[in-house]
Amino acid sequence: MKFNVAVVLAAAALAAAPTDAFARPFGVFSTRSGLKMSATTTDEVVVIPTTPIEGMRPGTSGLRKKVEVWQEKHYVENFIQSLIDTAVDSNGGKMLDTIVVAGDGRYYNDEAIQTISNICAANGIANIWIPQGGIMSTPAVSAVIRRRTESGGGEDGEGIAQGGIVLTASHNPGGPGEDFGIKYNEGLGQPADEKFTDTLYQKTLEIASYKTVADSPDIDLNAPVGTKYQLTPTSAVTIIDPFQNYLDALKSCFDFDQLRKFGSSGFSILFDGMHGAGGQFAKRVLVEELGLPESSLMRCNPLPDFGKCHPDPNLTYASELVKKMGLKSDGSADASTDASTLPMLGAANDGDGDRNLIAGAGFFVTPSDSMALICDNYEAIPQFAATGLNGVARSMPSSAALDVVAEARNIPCFVTPTGWKFFGNLMSSKESFDGKDYTPFICGEESFGTGSDHVREKDGLWAVLAWMSILSKANEGVSEGEALVGVEEIVTKHWAKYGRHFYCRYDYEGVDSDAANQVMDIIRDNLVNGDASSVESGDADIKFVDAVEFGYTDPVDGSETSKQGLILNFELGPSGDPARVVFRLSGTGSAGATIRMYLEQYEKDTSKHGISAPVALKDLADEALRLVQMEKTTGREAPTVIT
């Protein structure tokens, strides 16, 4: 990366010139020390002819492709120009004034930031905010958009961001030959909705040119907070503090003093950052703010290739943490491990810091159970304690554990398609649509995503602090020297009250797209549209009831979303308890198709609650795979991952 020579020269000249010698109409740079430096603005905005590039339709979380695709000529430029044009349309035809550009630190992050900054400046976006280091977790980007005011944060400039360009492929691997992605967050910090992404895609099919700044020097992403780079007379990049707005958001949710006190009273945690963007935020919060030892952290230094790991916080890819928490790969306890020697709480983040894994000593908590537990224990979290919850929501493939709690606690509960943007509408019902206010609000997805209305993204670190708060509350009456109440005790008590929803997911990754679509067609033809009474059962204790295709009418804006997953409903004998299996194609991969099969069955009998979920669900899985002809159609004898 080239360093901005003009900044170096200006810094060297400070000793020989008075400060006011550097005050000019533009090209003025401020640093934390209050020094001012000037640099020459680049000469020209140029228009580069281009042609449409196929395959730029964003999925549920932006556009994800292999990094080599993004490195092809005009690829980033075409997509970003189309994105800016779409943002202008959604802003009533007016150019945006301020935008955040940040990434999760994966390979190609820094180069893409340089390209995007030049395109933003050439199009006339006045203020381009880049976090120091170029790295920011996805929930932190949302916090910047939502929380900054006209007066700004002090040294790093003024203004309110109208959107954010986030460089991430989330939990997908990074590095040469791996994945890169770009998504857009709108003015409330929420992921772009389908209307926005559909328009963006259409513009990628029509693009004829893009604007950029010619011969622009590279921005030093590690420059001091407050440093400015004037790319044109009317557009500048400002290096901002990546932490402050996000930290403020978390402090509005939790009692940091109480958590600090609990952290020094026998509590211990092991947090796995998986070398993603969330690691540096975990260090800032857990170590610097809450006073926990640095030994509480593992893999919390962001790396472009995530240290060769797959940064997805599940039982398979977070195997090192799973083992350190006394667990086997299926989530069951490792009997050879002494649980008393293990950390009280284990947690992990994904590549961009929005997902989470939660575990206790020798005890794994499914994402669906985690969400239900947070809902049932909301009094332990200051964000909700005073007013309660006005709404909760889960993605359709997630288990109904949340529904049972919400019904018992008289809290409105919504079931949405997969994609955080659907939760965003519910959380913003009042501020965007002048509708019913569902906040305070919690929501989550089975894919290790949990969050609340403090931002408009799922937030892994928020979930960790929520569990710390629940543990702190559960141990209020414990005397010094007594054993602390742990995660397992809290969860098993919850199951005894509400019943257990056994749950797991089978992922068939990299399946030929035609074969994947054929599986879905078999389900539609034979089970959804077929005669349920004619379906022969392969297991006398598992009766097929019916199948439906999930669609969603948004209760806030009335928009309709179809074909969001195929649901197979079963009845278990002799108890008559319900079970279901959901099939859907994932929209978060960059190549081929991923078939996801979600398994859930309800169990009231407490004597059976200790069974490992994959074991409890094995017969249901076998019956579903037989009905949909998985092996025959795809050639896959087993899933790639079971979580």
C-alpha positions, 0 to 999 in steps of 0.5 A, a space after each residue: 500500500 502506498 502512503 500519502 506522500 503529501 501527508 508525510 511532507 506536511 508532517 515534516 514541515 510542521 517544525 518550520 511553519 506555523 500551524 495556520 500556514 496549513 489552513 486552506 479551503 480544502 486539503 486540511 487534515 486534523 489529528 488527535 493531537 490537534 495538529 493540522 496537515 495539508 495535502 493536494 487534492 487530486 485533479 480530476 474525476 474521470 468517467 470510465 466506460 464499462 459493460 454489465 457483468 452477469 451474476 451480481 444479484 445480491 443474496 440475503 446478506 449482500 453479494 458474495 463471490 470468490 475473491 478472484 471474481 471481485 479482483 477482475 477488471 471493473 467488478 468492484 467498480 460496476 457493483 459500487 457505482 450501481 449501489 450508489 445510484 440505487 442509494 441516490 434513488 432511494 434518497 429522493 434523487 439526492 446524492 448521499 452526504 455521508 457514508 461509512 466504508 468498513 470491512 471485516 479485515 478479510 483478504 482484499 479488504 484494504 484494496 477494495 476500500 481504496 477503490 470504493 473511496 475513490 468511487 464515492 468521492 467521484 460521485 460527490 459523497 462529501 464525507 466518507 468515514 473509514 474506521 482506523 485499520 479499515 476493520 469494523 464488525 458489522 454491528 459496529 457499523 450499524 451503531 455508527 449509522 444509528 448513534 452519531 449525531 450532527 456534532 459527531 464524535 469529536 475528533 473524527 468529524 461531524 455529520 450523520 451517516 446515511 448508509 454503510 458499505 460493509 465489506 464482508 462475506 460473514 462466516 465464509 472463509 477468507 484468503 486467496 481462492 476464498 470468499 469476499 462480499 459487499 453489502 449495504 446498510 441503509 439509514 437506520 443501520 439496517 441491511 438493504 431491503 429487497 426493493 433496494 437489492 432488486 433495483 441494484 441488481 437491475 442497475 448492474 445489468 444496465 451500467 455503461 460507465 462509472 466515476 472514479 478519481 484519477 491517480 488518487 494516492 492511497 489512504 493510510 488506513 492506520 493513520 490517527 483517528 481524525 486524519 482527513 484525506 481530501 480526494 476532491 475539493 468537495 469529498 474527503 475521507 476521515 479516519 474514525 474511531 471504530 469502537 466508541 459508537 458501538 461501545 456506547 450502544 452496548 453500555 445503553 443495554 448492560 450494567 458494565 459496573 455490575 458485569 465488572 463486579 461479577 467478572 471479579 467474583 469467580 466468573 470466567 470466560 473463554 472467547 474465540 474471535 476466530 481471527 475475525 473483526 469481532 476479536 478486537 471489539 471483544 478485547 476492548 469490551 471484555 478486557 479493557 472495559 470489564 477487567 477480565 484477563 487477556 487469557 479470556 481471549 483466543 484468536 482475537 487478532 484479525 487476519 486476512 485469511 482468518 488464520 486458515 480457519 473457517 470463521 463460522 462459530 458452530 460445533 464443527 468450525 469452532 472445534 478448538 473452543 468446543 474442546 476447551 469447553 469440555 464438549 464433543 463435536 456433537 455438542 455432548 459433554 466429554 465425560 473425560 473432562 473435569 467440568 470444574 476446571 473449565 471456564 464458566 462461559 464459552 463464546 465465539 464470533 464469526 468473521 464479521 462479529 455478528 454471530 455467536 456460539 454460547 456454551 457452558 462448562 461441558 454444555 452446549 446451548 443451541 442458538 434457538 435455546 439461547 434466544 428463548 433463554 434470553 427472552 425468559 430472563 429479560 429482567 436480568 438485562 437492564 435494556 429490558 428490565 424497566 419496560 419489558 419486551 414489546 416484541 420478539 421474532 425468530 427466523 422460520 427455520 429456528 425452533 419454536 422454543 422462543 414461541 413457547 416462552 413468548 406465549 407464556 410471557 404474553 409477548 408478541 412473537 413473529 416468525 419471519 423468513 431468514 434474513 435480518 432485514 425482516 427483523 429490521 422492519 419490525 424493529 423500525 415499525 414506529 420510526 420508519 412507518 409510524 406503526 406499532 412500536 415493538 421495541 424493546 425487541 429481541 430476535 434471532 436466527 438458528 444460524 448462530 445470530 442473536 440481537 436486539 433493537 440497539 442496532 439493526 444487525 445481529 450482534 455476537 458480543 451483545 449475546 455474550 453480555 446478555 448471557 453474562 447478565 443472566 449468569 450474574 443475576 442467577 448468582 446474586 444470592 450465592 455466598 462467597 466460596 459457594 459453587 456458582 450457578 452455571 449455564 447447564 443449571 440455567 438451561 435444564 431448569 428452563 427445559 423442565 419448565 417449558 419442555 425441550 425443543 431438540 434441534 440441529 441442522 444438516 448442511 450439504 455444502 457445494 451441491 450441484 445447483 441443478 441437483 439441489 433444485 431437483 431436491 426442492 422440486 421433489 418435495 414440492 411435487 410429492 409432499 407439498 402438492 401431493 396427497 399426504 395420506 398416500 405417503 408411506 412411512 418408513 418408521 412406525 413412530 414417525 408419521 408424516 402429516 403434511 408439507 407446506 411452503 413458507 411465505 411471509 406477509 410483512 405486518 409492517 409494510 405489507 410486502 410479500 415474500 414467497 418460497 422461503 422454505 419447505 416445511 415437513 410436519 410429523 407426529 411422533 408416536 406414541 406421545 403424539 408430540 410434534 416434529 418438523 423438518 425444514 429444507 431450504 437453499 442457502 443464499 450465503 455461499 459464493 459457489 454451488 448450492 448449500 441445502 440446509 435441513 433443519 430438524 426439530 422435535 418437542 419433548 416434555 419428558 424431563 428424563 429424556 432431556 439429557 440426550 444429545 440432540 443429533 442422537 435424539 433426532 437421528 430417526 427423524 433425519 433418516 425418515 426425512 432424507 428418505 422422503 426427499 431422496 437426498 442421496 439418490 438425487 445429490 450423491 451425498 451420503 452424509 452432510 458436510 456439517 451437522 450443527 
